[in-house]
Amino acid sequence: MVEHLFTRFWEQLISRPAGPLKFRFVLQPLVATFFASRCGLKDSREGKRAYFWAIFVDSGQRLQLLQDGWRSVGKIFIFALVLDCVYQIAVLRWIYPFEALVVAVFLAIIPYLLVRGPVNRIATAMRKMAARNSTAGRIC
């Protein structure tokens, strides 16, 4: 019984990118990446740590960081959830909530988490390099 559920779960997940609404497998991660980049640049300007790392290290700010991240990616996550439910109704003729959650996490949350911190670090490094170059060219 459990093996059948697991097999069905993976077969249905694997078939999604080839079925209807396949554009969302490109579009939603791109939108999540856009918002993550925007937030990463803001983090860099404000001198904050890399987002994903700060969630684990800074327990005093963890709730605030999670709320900030949810404000940025929450709508994308909900949209991914709704689109997967539409896909399930159209193709599978049933809604499997756990599968919809897994797909939404992979299309919205994971790209956001993977991009926001590195954008912050790259922007911070570029800012520091630009500051060094501008001060190195000055004549005292």
MOPE-V553474 format. One record per residue. SS is DSSP state (H for helix, E for strand, L for the rest). OMEGA is omega in radians with two decimals (none if undefined). D_FIRST is the distance of its C-alpha to the first C-alpha in whole Angstrom. Layout:
SS_OMEGA_D_FIRST / SS_OMEGA_D_FIRST
This chain:
L_-3.13_0 / H_3.12_4 / H_3.10_5 / H_3.12_5 / H_-3.13_6 / H_3.13_9 / H_3.12_10 / H_3.14_11 / H_-3.10_12 / H_3.11_15 / H_3.14_15 / H_3.10_17 / H_-3.11_18 / H_-3.10_20 / H_-3.07_21 / H_-3.10_23 / H_3.13_26 / H_-3.06_27 / L_3.09_26 / L_-3.11_29 / L_-3.12_30 / L_3.12_30 / L_-3.10_33 / H_3.13_32 / H_3.02_30 / H_-3.03_34 / H_-3.07_35 / H_3.04_33 / H_3.09_34 / H_3.11_37 / H_3.10_38 / H_3.11_36 / H_3.09_38 / H_-3.12_42 / H_3.10_41 / H_3.12_40 / H_3.12_43 / H_3.14_45 / H_3.10_44 / H_3.08_45 / H_3.09_48 / H_3.09_49 / H_3.14_48 / H_3.13_50 / H_-3.11_53 / L_3.10_52 / L_-3.13_52 / L_3.05_48 / L_3.04_46 / L_-2.95_43 / H_-3.05_41 / H_3.11_37 / H_-3.12_39 / H_3.10_41 / H_-3.10_38 / H_-3.02_37 / H_-3.01_41 / L_-3.06_43 / L_3.12_41 / L_-3.11_44 / L_-3.02_43 / H_-3.11_39 / H_3.12_39 / H_3.12_42 / H_3.13_40 / H_3.10_37 / H_3.12_39 / H_3.11_41 / H_-3.14_38 / H_3.09_36 / H_-3.11_39 / H_-2.99_39 / H_-3.06_36 / H_-3.13_34 / H_3.11_35 / H_3.12_34 / H_3.14_31 / H_3.12_31 / H_3.10_32 / H_3.12_29 / H_-3.13_26 / H_3.13_28 / H_3.11_28 / H_3.07_25 / H_3.08_24 / H_3.09_27 / H_-3.10_25 / H_3.12_22 / H_-3.09_23 / H_-3.02_25 / H_-3.03_23 / H_-3.12_19 / L_3.13_21 / L_3.08_19 / L_3.07_19 / L_-3.01_16 / H_-3.12_19 / H_3.10_17 / H_3.12_17 / H_3.10_21 / H_3.14_22 / H_3.14_21 / H_-3.13_23 / H_3.10_26 / H_-3.12_26 / H_-3.11_26 / H_-3.05_29 / H_-3.00_31 / H_-3.07_31 / H_3.08_30 / H_3.13_33 / H_-3.12_35 / H_-3.10_35 / H_-3.03_35 / H_-2.99_39 / H_-3.13_40 / H_3.12_41 / H_3.09_43 / H_3.10_45 / H_-3.10_46 / H_3.13_47 / H_3.14_48 / H_3.11_51 / H_3.12_52 / H_3.12_53 / H_3.10_55 / H_3.14_56 / H_3.13_58 / H_3.12_59 / H_3.12_61 / H_3.11_62 / H_-3.14_63 / H_-3.13_65 / H_3.12_67 / H_-3.13_68 / H_-3.11_69 / L_-3.11_71 / L_3.05_73 / L_-3.10_77 / L_none_78
